[in-house]
């Protein structure tokens, strides 16, 4: 793969991949690492890229697999030597044209939604992130995760239901406090 071809892939798919990495990791530093690792892996596996047909799906699949491997490694390390949890908040881009109250409300809704998505089991969270963050179709998600399309649709349905319930619980708890 030439430098020019690589630059073209980064220009065409880089923003989508980075947004997906941010949503997947919930941490800009981890997202940076995952983003870079995904492109490194893509260069190593370029022969598969040429056969895959859908470059975006291929990149998202590589990112998902790398992330899963990182989680497995981290879980193994945590069993050996547990560490304290540190909460990392995801920064929101400021939109200076909005009224301050609207901006605060939007940020609060985004925070609540991110928190609710983060509480989903991994199999549901992965499908939601691929569908909404990476804008992948059910067919593409089924290829990325190596599961039937019907399973993707079912998981999306279950995830939407759980997110709705969780957001309603959070809203109800806010009103009571």
Buried (B, 14 or more C-beta within 10 A) or exposed (E): EEEEEBEEBBEEBBEBBBBBBBBBBBBBEBBBBBBEBBBEBBEEEEEEBEEBEBBBBBBBBBBBBBBEEBEEEEEEEEEEEEEEEEEEEBEEEEEEEEEEEEBEEEBEEEEBBBEBBEEBEEEBBBBBBBBBBBEBBBEBBBBBBEBEBEBBBBBBEBBEEBBEEBBEEBEEEEEEE
